[in-house]
């Protein structure tokens, strides 16, 4: 009984630069469309994702941190009671050098079937990761596509 979303992309960057983009708030704010992810990214530490206005969106614990190769986070959608009731999910970031680029594999999973949380993140991750790729390759993230996408559920009013 589980549900999972997996996304793989190749980015023309180094594993160290990708790790920094995943873990430094000044980077995350740019390609997460104003959201900020914050932690010291050490195993056992707390991490948070906040809206641009400071409200809590998502929180969890750093389950594994192996810079610049692997980051595993517990994931609780704190701003939506229905998603919070589904329990804690897990997001895994695997970073591997491949010739002149880096492969990023994001796996988001939860121990329940037909998860609304997984459907929600499956709509969000492609936008976030495309923006991350654009920022690392061109220096500029994408414009926020959510203003033009009507089929996605709002992210807790964000």
C-alpha positions in Angstrom: 0.0 0.0 0.0 1.9 3.1 -1.3 1.8 5.8 -3.8 4.8 7.3 -5.5 5.9 10.1 -8.0 9.3 9.9 -9.7 10.8 12.6 -11.8 14.2 12.5 -13.5 15.9 15.5 -15.2 19.4 16.2 -16.4 20.9 19.6 -15.7 24.0 21.2 -17.1 25.6 21.9 -13.7 27.8 20.2 -11.1 26.5 18.1 -8.2 27.9 20.7 -5.8 26.0 23.6 -7.5 22.8 21.5 -7.6 23.1 20.7 -3.9 23.5 24.4 -3.1 20.4 25.2 -5.2 18.4 22.6 -3.3 19.5 23.7 0.1 20.3 27.4 0.2 17.3 29.7 0.9 18.4 32.4 -1.5 18.4 29.9 -4.3 15.1 28.1 -3.3 13.2 31.4 -3.1 14.0 32.1 -6.7 13.0 28.9 -8.4 10.2 27.8 -5.9 8.3 30.9 -7.0 8.7 32.8 -3.7 8.6 29.8 -1.3 11.6 29.4 1.0 13.1 26.1 2.2 15.2 26.3 5.3 17.3 24.0 7.4 20.9 23.3 8.3 20.3 20.1 6.2 22.0 17.8 8.7 20.5 14.4 9.3 18.0 14.6 12.1 17.4 18.4 11.7 14.0 20.0 11.1 13.3 21.7 7.7 10.5 24.0 6.7 8.9 25.4 3.5 7.3 28.8 3.9 5.2 31.0 1.7 6.7 34.3 0.7 4.7 35.9 3.5 6.2 33.6 6.1 3.3 31.3 6.7 4.2 27.6 7.1 3.4 25.4 4.1 5.3 22.2 4.6 7.6 20.8 7.3 9.5 17.7 8.2 12.8 16.2 9.2 16.0 15.6 7.3 16.2 11.8 7.3 19.4 11.5 5.3 22.0 14.1 4.1 24.9 13.1 2.0 26.1 16.2 0.2 26.2 16.5 -2.8 24.8 13.0 -3.5 21.5 12.4 -1.6 19.0 14.2 0.5 15.9 12.5 2.1 13.2 14.5 3.8 10.1 13.6 5.7 7.3 15.7 4.3 4.1 17.0 6.0 1.8 19.4 4.2 1.0 21.5 7.2 -1.3 24.1 5.6 -4.0 21.6 4.3 -5.8 19.5 6.9 -6.8 16.9 4.3 -3.3 16.4 3.1 -1.9 16.5 6.7 -4.4 13.8 7.6 -2.8 11.5 5.0 0.4 11.3 7.1 4.0 11.9 6.5 5.5 11.4 3.0 9.1 11.1 2.0 11.0 13.1 -0.7 14.3 11.7 -1.9 16.7 13.7 -4.1 19.4 11.7 -5.7 22.2 13.6 -7.5 24.6 11.9 -9.9 27.2 13.3 -12.2 26.7 12.2 -15.9 29.4 13.5 -18.2 29.1 17.3 -18.3 25.7 17.3 -16.6 24.1 16.1 -13.4 21.1 13.7 -13.2 18.6 14.7 -10.5 16.0 12.0 -9.5 13.2 13.2 -7.2 11.1 10.4 -5.6 8.1 11.5 -3.5 6.2 8.7 -1.8 3.8 7.9 0.9 2.6 4.7 2.6 -1.0 4.8 1.3 -2.8 4.1 -2.0 -4.2 6.8 -4.2 -2.8 9.7 -2.2 -4.1 13.2 -2.8 -0.8 14.5 -1.6 1.1 12.5 -4.3 -1.4 13.8 -6.9 -0.7 17.3 -5.7 3.1 17.1 -5.7 3.0 15.4 -9.1 1.5 18.6 -10.4 4.0 20.8 -8.7 7.4 19.0 -9.1 7.6 19.4 -12.9 7.2 23.2 -12.6 9.7 23.5 -9.7 12.3 21.3 -11.3 11.9 23.0 -14.7 12.5 26.3 -13.0 15.5 24.9 -11.1 17.0 23.6 -14.3 16.4 26.9 -16.1 18.0 28.9 -13.2 21.1 26.7 -13.1 21.6 26.6 -16.8 20.7 30.2 -17.7 20.9 32.1 -14.4 17.1 32.8 -14.5 14.3 30.8 -13.1 11.0 30.4 -15.0 8.1 32.8 -14.5 5.5 31.3 -12.1 3.4 29.1 -14.5 0.7 28.5 -11.8 -1.0 31.7 -12.9 -1.7 30.1 -16.3 -2.4 26.5 -15.2 -6.1 26.0 -14.2 -6.0 22.2 -13.6 -3.8 22.2 -10.6 -5.2 22.5 -7.0 -4.0 25.6 -5.2 -1.1 24.9 -2.8 -2.8 25.9 0.5 -3.8 29.3 -0.9 -0.3 30.0 -2.1 
